[in-house]
Amino acid sequence: FALEVASRFGIEYFEHLTEAIFAGEICVVVFRTCAGLPLGQIWKISSTPISQTEPYMILLGGGIGLLGAGVAFLWANFHWRLMDFFRVLGLLDDENTYAVPRILLGACGVVVISMLVPQTMFWGEWEVGAIATLAPASELPHVWPTAGLIGFEMDSCRNCIIVGVCKLLVISFTVAGGYRGGYIFPFFAAGAAFGRALCFVFPTLSPVIACLCFAAGINVAITRTALATSLILAFLAGEQFALPAVLAASVVSLFATGYVPFIKSQLARSDIDFSLYYRKNRQPKVHGSVPTAV
């Protein structure tokens, strides 16, 4: 992930790939040992895990990844406009002179949406499991009262789409309000909601493939981390045989959004004169209001 997120098109800083993997292994051993935490899945999307990868799943994953890329493109355009709105109000000055009004305005958007659709609350790491299984709101972790103001439940295609859209809106208000956080797990939660919406339209579609591939399509379009996103999603869900389909979704999304850079700090390598979407001294312009944090 660290090698991908700094670039705009996958692992461009590949020279130190082996060293980075080794350092990551050491960090995992030290942290998990000190914390007393094992490595394992945290989401159970289906009672019947995928036991083998059929070739059609890879094509299906690519198609769902393209849908996720389209959703990410629409969200990016909305987010740029929301950041411009905050800028027009004078809330994005470098000295944080109006930090409190900025925080309050961002909180208004987050709180109002979350009170109506409680599935959008919090980071999303634990909420993904409830969203991907269409669990009742009463099973949402860390939320009280879990039903929200209107007793919203994910019991239809429309409501699943509402959860996905509202989660994306909450992400924008969180970032625009200056709160610490990011995109990755919130995008996973939104992708799981859209994936479940697809399952209502196509009842024979595997919820595992739909949720994981849609989540990958959205996240890769924004963060440009095709390999890391695929590994994270497949292994946190305990669905290793879904990895080829999720990787297809990630790669398709990466290619489809190559001309739409989002994170300002991501750059193409200066010593590469030619790549698929970039030329030396001619890179796609990034919208000026985009935050640099992931």
Salt bridges, closest charged atoms under 4 A:
GLU15 OE1 - ARG269 NH1 2.85
GLU19 OE2 - HIS16 ND1 3.91
ASP84 OD1 - ARG87 NH1 3.16
ASP84 OD2 - HIS287 NE2 3.34
GLU127 OE2 - HIS142 ND1 3.90
ASP271 OD2 - ARG269 NH2 2.63
ASP273 OD1 - LYS280 NZ 3.95
